[in-house]
Amino acid sequence: MTGDNNGRVLCPTNSAVWQISVRTSAEAEVAMAALLESLFGEPPAVYVDAETRTIALSIYCEELPCPEAEIRFRLRTSLRWIREHGLKMDAGRVAIIKIRRQDWAESWKKHFQPLEFGQALLVKPSWSQCKPRAGQGVVVLDPGLSFGTGQHPTTAFCLEQLVACRQKGQMQSLLDIGTGTGILAIAAAKLGYRPIQALDLDPSAVRVAKANALKNRVAKRVRILQRDLTRLPPGSERKFDVICANLIYDLLIGQTKRILSRLQPRGTFISAGILRTQFEQVRVLYAAAGLKLIATRREKEWQSGAFVFGR
């Protein structure tokens, strides 16, 4: 099993924790994640099974917010509503168990491995003994925080494109929309991008991203702000050479003008987090705005793309 982690675990090291999990399909992932966040007040961890491609969304907490029977009833009722509105759920199984905090941590150590992106970048957890190559930038990031550890194909594509777009000896600015853990902004700083600005609507994600930037010693090079993309000015005088947007389909479609008004002429737009069934609509819309698709990758249900502006 591999996957990105979308949630935070706030509990003592030696305590047992509750794990509330729902298995679902990629199509229903966003709806289920929103449901769990509304019930528990924080986003769930997201695990992608490497073999079956099914998705498990999990919340970890010290105490259940209400009786277990009530949680099961509310989740099953919501699952039924999602199915009735046409989203494929696959099994839609609900599991509520108690696990040792140590078991949870050791599980991540087993499945979260270091990742290399060319000769330029290494992303690894703090417990890894993996040594970087000569001249390789290193991002140290542990799971258990907000979305983004580099394991998910959408995040990995963005990291690969940041490496591919980097032009040594030139100043290149970056805007990271929906920064999550801050992984893309931090990686950009390690690759030599500057200036760098990272935005996220979630205040907890902003706190986590700032902590990760500090941990990776790039806090002074990355400006991390809490911002709602839908409330940014429609136009912007400030332009960026590269924009990363690991966003859901609705935002990519609905906020095209806001996003592209911040992109330099001949700049690169990197887009991820898109289901394969939705990607062509995104490509057509951005082509109409003057962007050409220069790189794309399909991995099971996901498709990501890099576009250039004005070529």
C-alpha positions in Angstrom: 0.0 0.0 0.0 1.2 3.5 -0.8 -0.5 6.8 -0.5 -0.6 10.4 0.5 -1.8 11.5 3.9 -4.5 14.1 4.1 -5.1 14.2 7.9 -3.4 15.2 11.1 -3.0 13.0 14.2 -3.0 14.8 17.5 -2.5 12.2 20.2 0.1 11.1 22.8 2.9 8.9 21.5 2.0 5.9 23.7 -1.8 6.1 23.6 -4.2 4.0 21.6 -6.1 5.8 18.9 -9.4 5.3 17.1 -9.2 4.7 13.3 -12.4 5.4 11.4 -12.0 4.3 7.8 -14.1 4.2 4.7 -13.1 2.4 1.5 -14.2 4.1 -1.7 -13.4 4.7 -5.4 -11.4 7.6 -6.9 -14.6 9.0 -8.3 -16.2 9.4 -4.8 -12.9 10.4 -3.0 -13.6 14.1 -2.8 -17.2 13.7 -1.7 -16.2 11.2 1.1 -13.2 13.3 2.2 -15.6 16.3 2.6 -18.0 14.2 4.5 -15.4 12.9 7.0 -14.0 16.4 7.5 -17.5 17.8 8.3 -18.0 15.0 10.8 -14.6 15.1 12.5 -13.4 18.7 12.0 -10.2 17.7 10.1 -9.4 16.2 6.7 -8.9 12.4 6.5 -5.7 10.5 5.6 -5.9 9.0 2.1 -4.3 5.7 1.3 -4.2 4.3 -2.2 -3.9 0.5 -2.5 -1.1 -0.1 -5.1 -2.7 -3.4 -6.3 -6.5 -2.8 -6.2 -6.4 1.0 -6.6 -9.1 1.3 -4.1 -8.9 4.2 -1.7 -9.2 4.2 2.1 -10.0 7.4 3.8 -9.2 7.4 7.5 -9.6 9.7 10.5 -7.5 9.1 13.7 -8.6 10.5 17.1 -8.1 9.8 20.8 -11.8 9.8 21.5 -14.8 9.3 19.3 -16.9 12.5 19.0 -20.1 10.5 19.5 -21.1 6.8 20.1 -19.7 4.3 17.5 -23.2 3.3 16.5 -24.1 6.8 15.6 -20.9 7.3 13.6 -21.7 4.1 11.6 -25.3 5.2 11.0 -24.2 8.7 9.8 -21.5 7.3 7.5 -23.8 4.6 6.0 -26.6 7.1 5.4 -24.1 9.5 3.7 -22.7 6.6 1.6 -26.3 5.7 0.5 -26.9 9.4 -0.5 -23.7 9.5 -2.5 -24.6 6.3 -4.4 -28.1 7.6 -5.2 -26.5 10.7 -6.7 -24.6 8.6 -9.2 -21.1 8.4 -7.8 -19.4 5.0 -7.9 -18.5 3.9 -4.4 -17.1 0.3 -4.9 -17.4 -1.4 -1.6 -18.1 1.6 0.6 -17.1 -0.3 3.7 -16.9 1.4 7.1 -14.5 0.2 9.7 -14.0 1.6 13.3 -11.2 0.1 15.3 -8.8 0.9 18.0 -5.1 0.7 17.3 -1.9 1.4 19.1 -0.2 4.7 18.2 3.1 2.8 17.8 1.5 0.4 15.3 0.2 3.3 13.2 3.7 4.9 13.2 5.5 1.7 12.3 3.0 1.1 9.4 4.0 4.4 7.9 7.7 3.6 8.3 7.1 0.4 6.3 5.1 2.0 3.4 6.6 5.5 3.1 9.8 5.2 1.2 12.3 7.8 -0.1 11.6 9.0 -3.6 14.0 10.5 -6.2 13.1 12.9 -8.9 15.9 12.8 -11.4 19.3 13.7 -10.1 18.0 16.9 -8.6 15.6 16.0 -5.8 15.2 13.5 -3.0 12.1 13.4 -0.8 12.3 11.3 2.3 10.9 10.8 5.8 13.0 11.9 8.8 13.7 8.3 9.8 15.2 7.3 6.4 19.0 6.8 6.3 19.0 7.4 2.5 21.9 9.7 1.5 21.4 12.3 -1.3 23.5 12.3 -4.4 26.0 15.0 -4.9 24.2 18.3 -5.5 20.8 16.7 -4.9 18.2 18.8 -3.0 16.6 17.1 -0.1 13.1 17.5 1.3 12.4 15.9 4.6 8.7 15.3 5.2 6.9 12.9 7.5 3.4 11.5 6.9 0.7 12.3 9.4 0.2 15.9 8.4 -1.7 17.6 5.6 -2.0 16.4 2.1 1.2 15.7 0.2 4.1 13.5 0.8 5.1 12.8 -2.8 3.8 9.2 -2.8 0.5 10.0 -4.7 0.9 10.1 -8.5 -0.5 13.6 -8.7 2.0 15.1 -6.2 4.8 13.0 -7.8 4.0 14.5 -11.3 4.2 18.0 -10.0 7.6 17.3 -8.4 8.9 15.8 -11.6 7.7 18.8 -13.6 9.4 21.2 -11.1 12.6 19.4 -11.8 12.0 19.4 -15.6 11.1 23.1 -15.7 14.1 24.4 -13.7 16.6 26.3 -15.7 19.9 26.6 -13.9 21.4 30.0 -13.6 18.0 31.8 -14.1 15.7 33.3 -11.6 12.3 31.5 -11.8 9.3 32.4 -9.6 6.7 29.9 -8.4 3.1 30.0 -7.2 1.8 26.9 -5.4 -2.0 27.0 -5.1 -3.3 24.5 -2.6 0.0 23.9 -0.9 -1.1 21.3 1.7 2.1 20.2 3.5 4.1 22.7 1.5 6.0 19.9 -0.3 6.0 21.6 -3.7 7.0 25.0 -2.4 9.7 23.5 -0.3 11.0 21.3 -3.2 11.0 24.4 -5.4 13.2 26.2 -2.9 15.6 23.3 -2.8 15.8 23.4 -6.6 16.6 27.1 -6.6 13.3 28.7 -7.5 12.7 32.2 -6.2 10.6 34.0 -5.2 8.1 31.4 -4.0 4.5 31.9 -2.8 2.3 29.2 -1.5 -1.5 29.4 -0.8 -4.0 27.3 1.0 -7.5 27.8 2.3 -7.1 25.6 5.3 -5.4 27.3 8.3 -4.2 24.0 9.7 -2.5 23.3 6.3 -0.8 26.7 6.4 0.5 26.0 9.9 1.8 22.6 8.8 3.4 24.0 5.7 5.2 26.7 7.7 6.5 24.1 10.1 7.8 22.0 7.3 9.4 24.9 5.6 11.2 25.7 8.9 12.2 22.1 9.4 13.7 22.1 5.8 15.4 25.5 6.4 13.7 27.3 3.6 11.2 29.4 5.7 12.8 32.6 4.6 12.5 31.7 1.0 8.9 30.5 0.9 6.0 32.9 1.6 3.1 30.8 2.9 -0.3 32.5 3.1 -3.9 31.5 4.0 -5.9 32.5 1.0 -9.2 31.4 -0.7 -8.6 31.0 -4.5 -12.2 32.0 -5.2 -11.7 35.3 -3.4 -8.5 36.4 -4.9 -8.7 39.4 -7.3 -9.7 38.2 -10.8 -6.6 39.8 -12.2 -3.1 40.2 -10.9 -0.1 42.5 -11.8 2.2 40.0 -10.2 3.1 37.1 -12.5 4.9 33.8 -11.9 7.1 31.7 -14.2 5.6 28.5 -12.9 2.3 27.8 -11.3 1.4 24.5 -9.6 -2.2 23.8 -8.9 -2.9 20.4 -7.3 -6.6 21.2 -7.1 -10.0 19.5 -7.7 -11.7 19.7 -11.1 -14.3 22.3 -10.0 -11.6 24.8 -9.0 -9.5 24.2 -12.1 -12.6 24.8 -14.3 -14.3 27.6 -12.3 -11.2 29.6 -11.5 -9.3 29.5 -14.8 -9.1 33.3 -15.1 -7.9 33.8 -11.6 -5.2 31.2 -12.0 -3.9 32.2 -15.5 -3.9 36.0 -14.7 -1.0 35.1 -12.4 1.0 33.2 -15.0 3.9 34.9 -16.9 3.7 34.9 -20.7 5.6 31.8 -21.8 5.1 30.5 -18.3 4.4 26.9 -17.3 1.2 25.7 -15.6 1.3 22.3 -13.8 -2.0 20.8 -13.0 -2.8 17.6 -11.0 -5.5 16.0 -9.0 -7.7 15.4 -12.0 -9.6 12.2 -12.8 -9.0 10.8 -16.2 -12.6 11.2 -17.1 -12.4 15.0 -16.4 -8.9 15.7 -17.9 -10.0 16.3 -21.5 -12.5 19.0 -20.4 -9.7 20.7 -18.4 -7.3 20.5 -21.4 -9.9 22.0 -23.8 -10.7 24.9 -21.5 -7.0 25.7 -21.0 -6.3 25.4 -24.7 -9.0 27.9 -25.4 -7.2 30.2 -22.9 -3.9 29.9 -24.9 -2.1 27.0 -23.2 -0.6 24.0 -24.9 -0.3 20.6 -23.3 3.4 19.6 -23.3 3.5 16.7 -20.8 0.9 14.4 -19.3 0.7 11.2 -17.4 -2.1 8.8 -16.7 -1.9 6.5 -13.7 -5.0 4.4 -13.2 -7.8 6.8 -12.5 -5.6 9.9 -12.4 -4.3 12.2 -15.1 -2.0 15.2 -14.7 -0.7 17.7 -17.2 1.9 20.5 -17.7 1.0 23.4 -20.1 2.9 26.3 -21.5 1.4 29.7 -22.1 1.9 31.7 -25.3 4.1 29.2 -27.3 
